[in-house]
Structure formats: structure tokens, C-alpha cells
Amino acid sequence: MSNYGGWPGQPGRPGAWTYAPPPPKPGVIPLHPLTVADILSGIFATLRHYFWAVYGPLAVVVVACGAVMAGAVALSYSPLHNLYTGIQAQDGVTDGQQGEILAFVGGFALLYAICAFIWYTVSALITSAVLRHAVVGRRATMRQVLAEARPRLWPTLGALGALVLAVGGAFLVSVVAFVVLAALAGNGGAAIGLVLILASAAWMLFLTLRMALLVPVVVLENQGVKEALSRAWRLNQGNWWRTLGFTMVVSLLGSLVSQVVTTPISMLTSTSALGSLPTTNQGWNLSDLPSFGSFWLYLVGTLAATFVTSVLLLPLVPLSNGLLYIDRRIRRESLDEQLAAEAGISLSTPPPPPGYGGWPGQAPYGHSPYGQAPYGQPPYGQAPYGQSPYGGWPGQQPPVWPTAQPPAPPTPPVPPAPAAPTAPPQDRAGDTEQPN
């Protein structure tokens, strides 16, 4: 009970309920520092509302890379068939056949790595351009997103290429050092090389997470390669463990979905291949391997399932990095105020009074809840019918989010101008003395 004998929550009395209004949410995220739930819901809300804008350009690139990979698989069918049947016939693997196997595996791994880099670049570029509209609830078509993302393609490729060189170069040097040390110093050199490989792997993890905001900086701030690298490094300072946590959650979620999709396909395609193998109680050798057709079906089916799931789940990490970028700028540079102004929302709007007989913060009858459009107005930040989404000409580019600038130094005081010298008095013409 309150001190005055009334119900708690009556205005102006002790024990009153304090009500904090929820932050406005014009788009896929609320305009306040983001939590894990905010980022996860923002990822799936973006994919739901901007599905074609995200997956349309990515599908074009994936089909092109898929055609190249399918051509490589078709060309490798005959050499792999001869290699496979040769191993079965001789019940052993020669040194030359080992080299061929390594060449096939290395070639496909390199081709897949190149395609994956292209996919990630396009996905990160497109998702960053989409988030510019999604956070303020503005509609965006695939053509519009492509028009905004196309000028930032080469800076994005340059920035990601520099990051890959810094990460992959250190790992490649450590692998070469491991091979050289193992050949020169035996087990002791191999141990030192292994330590170098582990150190390079730790460096790869650290640098990848520290530069997680690189592509959003390039796209949303129109930064060049050098400026974007410096800006992303500074913006994510002190946020490494939080970035690691978000990345692990999103990656784990994507891995679970991938396993749910690929496991049944792998089981179906491996039935004929595994069914012909001897049981564990029977001895078997290389000549007992299944037929090449069964092996080929299993290989192609597994690669196709992995290919499709990787593409569908590819935007998850770039979207997470983009939302982390927005979160960092909200916390450090008050980006929420600019986003609210762009969405036409005031962050200082007072909360609605509690509804009569309801929970605190409930809007009175006839009023819309805080942060939602009244009845009859387009929801989710959409422009009314017949109007362009930006309030100007159709296709007008949205403003680029500026970075925080230091305040201008005060102008020095201007010294007063010196007074003009006073002219000596002159005699009037009537006062001039005449000589005697």
C-alpha cells in the first residue's frame, strides 16, 4: 500500500509506477543500443522484408560461379574415373596417383575459395546497402539497391582483398616455415613450425573480428580502402569479445540449419556407395571400394547440398556485422538521433499516459501505441501510394551517414581596427590674415 492509502501508480504520490517508453522502431531494429535478441530479430526481419533485394543479386553471382564449378566437375569426370578404377585394379596408390589426388583436391579447394570470396563480397556489399533502408523502414527494390551498391564494388573488393592478404599471408608464411623447419631440424623444427601456425591462426581470428565492420564502413560512409581500414579498426576498438560472441551465435545458428538440410541429402546419396562396402568384421582392401558411379553420385550430391545451404545462409554474418556497425555508432556517435530524424521520428517524444484500468504505458482508447503509425497511415515506414520513398524524385539516393567530426576550433577574436589619424585643423577662408 502507498503512504496515502491509495493504489500504487497514482501520479504525484510515493510508490508510483515509473514507465519508460519502448524505443521507437521504424524499421527492423529499435533505435537504441542493440542486444543479441535485437540483432537476431533484425537479421531475420531484413531477410523477410527485403528478400529479393538481398538474394536477387546474390543469385546471379551464384549461378555464374555454379556454372564454372559445374564445368570443372564435368571436365574432371573422366580423369577421376580413370584414377579411381586404376586404384581399384591395382589395390594400392602409387606416388603419381597421390600427386593426382592432391592436385584434384587442391584445384577444387582453390576454385571453391575464389567463389566463396566473390559470394561473400557481393553479399556483404548488398546487405550493407539494404540495411541503409531497413533500419528506418524504407522500402527498397533490387534495382535501387544495385544502383547504390555498384559504385562501392571496387572499394569493397580492395578492402577485403587487403584484409585477406594480411590474414592469409601470415598463415601461408607459417605453413612454409613449418615445412622448412621440419625438413632442416626434424621434430624440433616441426614443433617450432607448429607454434608458428597456431600463432598465425590466432592472428587470423583476431584480425578478422577486429575488422568485422570494414564493409559497412566502405558502403555506408563512402570511404576509400585506406580510410576504411583505419576507420573500422578504430570503430571496433574495445568490442572484440562482443563481436566474437555475436559471430559465434550467428555461425552456430547457420551451422545447425546447414546440418539439418545437408544430412538427409548425404544419407540418401550415400546409400548405394556405403551399401557395397564390407562389414567391419570382414577384412577389405581398395579393390572393395564401391563403383565410381556410386562414389560420383555421393560426391556431387553432397557438394550440391553444401553449395545451396552456403548460399542461403551466406547473408547471416554480413547482416550481423552491419548491425554491429550500427550498434557501435549508436553507442559512440549517437547515430540513433540521425536515424530517427531520417525516419521522421523524435526520440524525445513523451510517452503516452497509462490507460484507464490497464497496464502502465497502455495507450488510451483512440490513440496509437508509442512509435507506431496511426490507423490509415502506411506501416513500417512505407511511403503513401503515389509518392516516392524519399519524399523527392523517384530513385533519389539517400543521404550517406556522415562520420562524427570533431568540433571546429573557436575563431580568434578580431583586434579592433586602429583609429584613423585626425587631420590637423585648417583655417577657414574668411579667417585668413592679410599681410600689412
N, C-alpha and C positions, 0 to 999 in steps of 0.2 A: 504494500500500500504506500501511497505517497504521503508526504508530511501534511498535506492539506485535506486528506480524506477523499481525494478524487482518484480517478483512474490514471495510471501512468501514461504519459504521452500527451497530456493536455498542454497546449502552448503556454510558455511563461512560468511553468511550475517545475519544482525539482523532480528529478526522475523521469523527465520527458524523453521519449524516444528520439534519438538522433538519426536522421535519414540522410544518407549520402546518395545522390542520384547516380545511376549507372553511367559510365562514359558513353558519349554518342558513338554510334556505329553506322556510319553512312555506307560502308562497303563491307568487305569480308573480314575486317578486324575492328575491334574497338580502338578508339583514339586515346590510348594510354599505354604505359609500358607493358609489353606483352609477356604472357605466361606460356607454359608449354601447351596448355589447352587452347589458348588463343592462336598459337602458331599452327597447331594441328588442324583446328577448325578452319583457319584461314587458308591452309593448303587445299583442303578438300572443297571448300566453298569456291575458291578460284577455279579449280578444275571443273566444278559443276556449272558455274555461271559463264565461264569463258572456255568451254571445252574445245570448240573448233578453233578459236584463236590460239590456243596452246598446241593442240595436236595437229592442226592442219598443216602448218609449215614443217613441223617435225615429221609428219607422214611422208611428205615429198622427199625429204632428205633420206629418210629411212628406206623408202622404196628404191631410190637410186643406189644407196650403199648395198641394199639387199640384192639388187641385180648384179652388182660387181661380185659380191660374195657367192651368189649362185653360179655365176660364170666360173669362178675359181674352183668351186666344188665340182662342177661338171667336167672341167679340164683335168682335175686330179683323179677322176674315177678310174680311168684306165691304168695310170701308173700305180695307184694304190691297189688295184685289183691284182696286178702282176706281183707287186711286193707281198701282198697278203698270201696269195696262193704259193709263192716261192717259199715263204717261211713255213707254210703248212707242209709242203712237199719234202723239204729237207729237214724238218723237225729241229730247226735251230736258226739263229740270227747271226749273220756274218757282220764284220766291221762295216762293210759297204752298206748293208741293209740298215744298220744302226744309224749311219750318216743320213740315209734317205728318210728314215723316220724322223730324225731331228730336223731335217730340212722341211718336211711337211708340217710338223708341229710348229716350228718357228715361223714359217711363212703364214700359216693361218692365224697364229697369235699376233703377228705384226699387222696383218690386214684387219683383224678384229680391233686391235688397239687404235689404228688410224680411224676406222669407222666410229668407234666409241668416242674418240676425241671430237670428231665432227658432230656427232649427235649431241654430246654434252655442250659444245659451243653454241649450237643452234638452240638447244633447249634453254640454256641459261640466258641467251640473248632475248628470246621470245618471252620467257616468263618474267624477266625484269621489265620489259616493255608493257606486258599485260598488268603487272602489279601497279604501275603508274595509274591505271584506271580503276583497278579492282579495289584499292584501299579507300577510294572516295565514292565507290558505287557508280561509276560512269560506264556506260555501255561502250564496247569496242568491238569492231569487226576484225576478221582475219586480215582483210586488205589494209585496214587502218594500222594494225599492229605491225604488219610487214613494212609499211611505208615509214613508220617511226624507227623500226629496228634496223633497216637496211643501211643507213649511214653509219651505224655503230658496229658493223660487222668486222671490218678490218682492225679497228682498235681493240675489239674483243679478242680476235684471233691473236693479235700481237701480245696482249696482256697475258692471255692463257698460255701462249707459246713460251713467253719468258718464264712463267711460273713452272711449266713442265720442264724447261731446260734446267732451272735451278734445282728442281726436285729430282728429276731423272738423271741429271748429270752426276749428282753426288752418289746416287745409288750405282750408276754404271762404273764410276771410278772405284768404289768399294769392291764391286764384283771383280774387276780386273786386278785390283790389289790382292784379293783373296787367291785368285788363280796363280799370280806370280809368286806370292809368298809361299803358297803351298808347294809349288814346284821347286823353289830355291831352298826353303828351310824345313820342309816336311811338316810334321804335325804341329810344331811350334809356330811356324809361319801360317798354317791354316787356322790356328786358334786366333792369332792376331788379325787375320783377314776376316774371321767370323765376327770379331768385336767391331771391326770397321763396318761390316754390313749391318749389324744391329744399330750402330750409331747413325748410319745413313738412313735406316728405316725410321728411327726416332726423329731425325731431322725432316724427313718427308711428312710425317704425321704433324709435326709442329708447324711447318711452313704452310701446309695445305689448309689447316684450320685457321691459322692466323690470317691468311689471305682469302678467307671464305667470302668476304664482301667485295671481292675485286670486280666481278662482272656487274653487280648493281651500281657500283661507283662509276664504271665506264659508261653504262647505258643511261642512268638517271641523272648524272651530273655532267655528261658530255666531256669527260676527262680524257686526256691522252694517255698513252701507255705509261710513261714515266710518272706523270702526276697521279694516275690511278693507283699505281703500285705504292707510292708514298702515302696517299690518302687512305687506302684500305688498311695499310699497316697501322697507321695512327688511329683510325676509327675503331678498330677492333682491339685496341690495347686494353689489357686487363679483363678481357672477356673470353680467354682461351678455353677455360674449363666449361663455361656455359655453352660455347659453340660446340665443344666436344659432346656434351650431353644431348643437345638438340640433334646433332648429326647422328649420334648413335641411336636415338629413339626413332628417327625417321628411317634410317637404314635398316634397323631391325624390323620395323613395320613392313618395309618393302621386301625384305628377305622372306618374311613369313608368307606374304602374298605370292611371291615368286615360287616358293616351295609348294604351296597349295596348287598352283597351276602346273608346274613342270613335273611334279612327282607322278601324277596319274598318266601323263603322256609318256614319260620314261618307262613306266611299268608296262604300258601297252606295247611300246615298240621294242622292249627288251624281252618279251615273252618268247619269241621264236629264237632269239640269239642265245638266251640263257637256258632254254629248254633242252638244247642239244649237248650241253656240257655234261661231263660225267659227274656223279655224286662225289661227295667229299671222301667217302670210303674207298673210292676207286682211284687208282693212280692214273694220271693223264699227262699228256705232253702237248706240244704245239700242234701236232697233227690232229688233235681232237678239237681244235677251235671250230666254232660254228662257221657256216658258209659265209662267203663275202657278202651275199645279198642280205642276210640277216644282220650282219655287222653294219652294213651301209644304211639299212633302214633305221637301226637304233641310233647311229651317229647323226643322220640327217634329222630325225625326229627330235632328238634331244637339243641339237643346235637350233632348230626352228622354234621350239618352245622357249628356250632361253632368249632367243632373239626377240620374240614377241613380248615376253614379260619385261625384258630390259627396257624396251621402248616405252611400254605403258607406264612403267614406274620411274622412268628417267626424269620427269619434271619434279619429282618429290624433293630431292636435295637442292636443286636451284631455287625452287619456291621457298624452301626453308631458309636458304641463305639470303634471299631477297627480303623476307620478313624479318630476319635478324638485322639486316641493314636498317630497315625502318625502325625497329626497336632501338637500335643504338642511337639513331639520330633523334628519336623521341626523348630518350634519356639524357642525351648530351647537348642537343641543339634545339629542343622544343619544336620538333617537326610537326607534332600533333596540332599546334596552333595554325601552321600554314596549311595543313591538310584540311582542318576544319573550315578555314576561310575558303579553300578551293571547293569544298563541298557545300558551302553556304550555310554552315552551322557555327554557332557561337559556343565556345567551351564554357563561357561564363553565364549561360542561361540558368536562371534559378530553377530548382526542382519544383515539380507540381505539388500542391498541398495534398496531405493524405486524404483518401476518400472516406466518406462517412461510413463508419462501421466496418471498414476494410483494413487491409494491411497497410503499414506505413509506406507512403510513396505511391499508393494506387491513385491513378488519375481520376478526377471527378467525372461524373456522367456527362458525356458530350465532348470530352477532351481526349486528345490522343496521348498515348504514353510518351514519356520523355525520349527524344531522339528519333521518333517515328513520324512519318509524314501523315497529315490529317487525311481523312477519307476523301477520295476523289482526286488526290494528287498521285502522280506516278511513284510507285515504291522503288526502293533500292537505288535511289539516285538517278533514275532514268529521266531523260528529257521528255516533256509533253509531246504528244503526237504532232508532227509537222515542224518541230523545232530541232535544230542541230544540237548535238550533245554538249558543245562548249559554249552555247549562247552566241556564237558568231557564225561565220560561214562554214558549211559542211566541209569536213576534212581539215579544219584548222588544227594545228599542232598545239598540244597542251604545253603550258609553261614548264621549263626544266626546274627541278628543285634546286635552288642555289645552296651552296655550302655556307656555313657560318663564317662571317667575315669579322675581323677584329674592329672595334670601334675606331673611328677616324680620330687622329690626334687633334687636340684643341688648336684652333688658329691663334697665332701670337697676336698680341694687341698691336694695333697700328699706332705708331707715335704721331702725336699731333703735328700738323704741318707748321713750319716756322712762320711767324707773322711777317707780313710784307713790310719792308722798310718804309718809314714815314718820310714823305718828300719834304724838303725844307720850305718854309713859308715864302711865298713870293709877294712882292709889293704890287699893290693894285695900280692900275694905270693912272688913276686920278691922284694917287699919293706920291707919285714920283717927284723928288725935289729937282727944281730947276737951278742951274748954276747962275750965280750973280753976274 
